[in-house]
Amino acid sequence: MLSYRHGFHAGNAADVLKHAVFAFVLGHLQRKAGPLLVIDTHAGAGVYDLASAEAAKTGEFRDGIGRLAAGAGDVPELLAGYLALVRARNPQGPLAVYPGSAALALSMKRPQDRLAFYELHPTDHQELAGLAAHWRGVSVERSDGFKGLIAQVPPAGRRGLALIDPSYEIKTDYDKVAAALAKAWRRFATGVYILWYPVIERSRIDALLAAVTAAGIRKVYRIELGMAPDAPGYGMTASGVLVVNAPFTLPAAAETALPWLAERLSTRGPMVAEWLVPE
Ligand SMILES: C[S@@+](CC[C@H](N)C(=O)[O-])C[C@H]1O[C@@H](n2cnc3c(N)ncnc32)[C@H](O)[C@@H]1O
């Protein structure tokens, strides 16, 4: 039984980093006109109501997107597209809703792109299916996203981006993400993959990074932002993404954005922007 609901966490600092990178990488890939397949293996509900009981209970979005949405001034390139999409979902001004990965992908979809969403939770699946109902070239399946990823690659046009974003509610997810990424990469080595990870126990992330490296996957860029120093047993203190076949524009954008984000979000933890595995 799945108990994780992203509505409790939507718009938190981890979402800000993940969604900024996702929108940036997708925007980069869309510079070429060719059709793109976007796979969201753990898609969530799509749009999250920030006035809901879930969001109010944790208030996590206030320390994430809540600190950025209203901000004026120059925004680093990594965040500019993402913040514009968040603002577009809140045309009245104040933050009322937060677009998750699937909603961001829908907003950015071009007619030639195809989106494949997987979400197992019945309520979130239903919400997402409703959001995507009238879109052409969008599928929303209530099935296992790890299997869905393998089934989708390689895409016919051989251009694709996959977001692999489990909740890690089940500890086997740490092994599963590495295995699914490696299998997908062997089938489609030129695909772009974004794998999100939470730092709850650093040893699990060290093992995950070692597994990705041992799989022989090349060109893996790692971005991590810590709200606080590592503290095993105290919940998520940091989060990060691995970007396989990272666009050449990503490292400079990440290096500029991280200190900016750290200041706005008042973080005190690790900041990483580096190649885990170079080309
Ligand atoms: C971290 S949330 C996803 C958030 C979303 N990607 C976003 O960024 O807005 C993880 C989601 O995966 C769903 N889930 C868990 N196991 C799954 C699986 N094996 N396949 C597909 N969805 C799964 C959960 O119900 C949850 O909604």
The ligand as an ORCA input file, in Angstrom:
! r2SCAN-3c Opt
* xyz 0 1
  C       8.155     11.961     -5.447
  S       6.535     11.637     -6.005
  C       6.513     12.219     -7.639
  C       6.529     13.681     -7.802
  C       6.463     14.165     -9.212
  N       7.399     13.470    -10.093
  C       6.780     15.642     -9.273
  O       7.966     15.982     -9.377
  O       5.874     16.443     -9.251
  C       6.571      9.908     -6.293
  C       5.254      9.342     -6.851
  O       5.486      8.018     -7.310
  C       4.328      7.238     -7.075
  N       4.798      5.846     -7.138
  C       5.380      5.095     -6.178
  N       5.836      3.943     -6.685
  C       5.577      3.971     -8.015
  C       5.865      3.100     -9.118
  N       6.518      1.952     -8.921
  N       5.471      3.461    -10.351
  C       4.813      4.626    -10.559
  N       4.509      5.503     -9.566
  C       4.901      5.175     -8.318
  C       3.820      7.738     -5.750
  O       2.431      7.472     -5.610
  C       4.128      9.243     -5.845
  O       3.022      9.960     -6.322
*
